[in-house]
Amino acid sequence: MSEAKVPVSSQAAPTQRERKPRVQPLRIAIFGFGTVGSSVARILVESKPAGLELTHVFNRGVERKRVDWAPESVVWSEDAEAVLASDVDVIVELAGGLDPAGEWVRRALEAGKSVITANKKLIAFHGVELERLAAAKGGHLKYGAAVAGGIPVIPAIEQGLAGDRIQRIEGILNGTCNFILSKMEEGAEYATVLDQAQQRGYAEADPTEDVGGFDARSKLAILMRLALRVAVDPEEIVPQPITTISAVDFSYARDLSCTIRQVARAEKSGGEVSATVGPMLVDLRSPLAWSRGTENMVILSGHYGGDVVFSGHGAGGQPTAVAVVSDLLALAHGSQRVEIPSTPGRVGGEFEVPHYIRFLVDDRPGIVAAITGALAKEEINIRAIVQKPGYPQHALPFVVTVEPCKSSALKRALASIHTMDCMREEPLDLQMLE
Ligand SMILES: NC(=O)c1ccc[n+]([C@@H]2O[C@H](COP(=O)([O-])OP(=O)(O)OC[C@H]3O[C@@H](n4cnc5c(N)ncnc54)[C@H](OP(=O)(O)O)[C@@H]3O)[C@@H](O)[C@H]2O)c1
């Protein structure tokens, strides 16, 4: 790949940089001209960032994708092979999914080209292998847009925080879930907000990847590799969906001075790695509670530097495109990232935090005694029992909060409680972040 440099003026006395030979701009092919791909093209065409030239757009059925604002020189193609075999320097993969996107990325790297991608799934599952391939073939792989869209968390870890030892990650990494939960906090029902999110293009027709926690899990796995320096199989992180949260939980959360957010957290402590994704109670004073709508937030806790908080637009064509173009500029200007070696690891640790447990029961005498007995058997201490008035006896929600305990012990207690006749549904167990 040729190294691109900004064209220089010959009028001033030549600086060291100006004395370098002037070379051609990076030739860029966008693979996938959808929300992000078209926004990247817009920025390249409108802002004309130095050292970058859009030369190819690849998409299936490409004729319907053509736009009149792109230069005539751009080649529009539906032949991936031809574009991969062309003289482009960089493939910008914005089609998404594991395949065929993964195949295009491998082929490009094999050919010594560089790749920029926003594809969190591909990087979470195959990032280590692809980075090795890039290094072996002399190309670069950059994916600053893969986590938290337009918020430069990955470049910050690779550059500004490289001198610290990051021990904990906490984040709101999925804008769709944050939109749904922050609307539910205002009183809306899950189904209504999901519908709204789909109409506004925040949620897919099949929202499982987002609401099931799989999208946030991929992003957490990427952050764990870069920040905690431990490469885990994303499937070891078992996500909890947000679909079980209802209006009553927000009402109880408020009584506990909390709200509910989908949080992704990971920690490396004493050689153990813990990681989890799911809806959690967050204190109203926590920055995580301030994040609303489709915003994302990431808090990185360093051994030396303490907490650093990032927030902003975690998704959307333009914010994500900014991250992609910034990666392209870093490439064109030869920015070297700090090498951050990671080691393979397992998610074996458990967070010891307080929990919020909401039961829905057909009320009768002795229920509380049976629940406290099952918790006591696992040596779990109750912090509070809260029951709001105004609910029918046959479907009565009430909440028990417990002192910090291991999730596995609580799971055993709840499995036994769930078998009680009076339980109308499986108890809802949420971690509480303090
Ligand atoms: N949107 C965001 O806010 C956001 C934020 C961060 C990261 N990302 C990531 O960015 C990537 C792109 O997301 P997006 O929202 O831009 O998706 P999108 O709007 O669905 O665009 C994907 C584009 O790729 C094309 N494509 C998909 N599969 C293809 C195939 N097999 N062959 C040829 N073309 C194919 C699609 O063509 P059709 O029109 O024919 O389907 C579409 O034009 C994904 O990895 C996503 O996770 C997105």
The ligand as a Gaussian input file, in Angstrom:
#p B3LYP/6-31G(d) Opt

LIG

0 1
 N      -26.001000       2.537000      11.605000
 C      -25.298000       2.827000      12.688000
 O      -25.666000       3.717000      13.460000
 C      -24.038000       2.083000      13.004000
 C      -23.266000       2.477000      14.111000
 C      -22.074000       1.810000      14.387000
 C      -21.686000       0.764000      13.583000
 N      -22.480000       0.380000      12.533000
 C      -22.013000      -0.733000      11.712000
 O      -21.770000      -0.249000      10.407000
 C      -22.040000      -1.271000       9.452000
 C      -23.060000      -0.737000       8.440000
 O      -24.250000      -0.393000       9.124000
 P      -25.429000       0.406000       8.393000
 O      -26.334000       0.867000       9.467000
 O      -24.865000       1.375000       7.451000
 O      -26.142000      -0.779000       7.601000
 P      -27.118000      -0.653000       6.350000
 O      -27.781000       0.668000       6.308000
 O      -27.960000      -1.882000       6.344000
 O      -26.119000      -0.715000       5.099000
 C      -25.470000      -1.887000       4.702000
 C      -25.223000      -1.777000       3.217000
 O      -24.467000      -2.896000       2.802000
 C      -25.125000      -3.540000       1.732000
 N      -24.912000      -4.977000       1.835000
 C      -25.198000      -5.767000       2.888000
 N      -24.881000      -7.028000       2.621000
 C      -24.395000      -7.043000       1.350000
 C      -23.922000      -8.074000       0.515000
 N      -23.879000      -9.354000       0.903000
 N      -23.495000      -7.745000      -0.722000
 C      -23.540000      -6.473000      -1.138000
 N      -23.985000      -5.438000      -0.388000
 C      -24.409000      -5.738000       0.859000
 C      -26.599000      -3.207000       1.903000
 O      -27.285000      -3.311000       0.677000
 P      -28.881000      -3.417000       0.618000
 O      -29.377000      -1.997000       0.582000
 O      -29.149000      -4.158000      -0.616000
 O      -29.334000      -4.159000       1.853000
 C      -26.527000      -1.775000       2.411000
 O      -26.440000      -0.852000       1.354000
 C      -22.518000      -2.476000      10.262000
 O      -21.425000      -3.307000      10.552000
 C      -23.029000      -1.847000      11.543000
 O      -22.977000      -2.738000      12.647000
 C      -23.628000       1.028000      12.222000

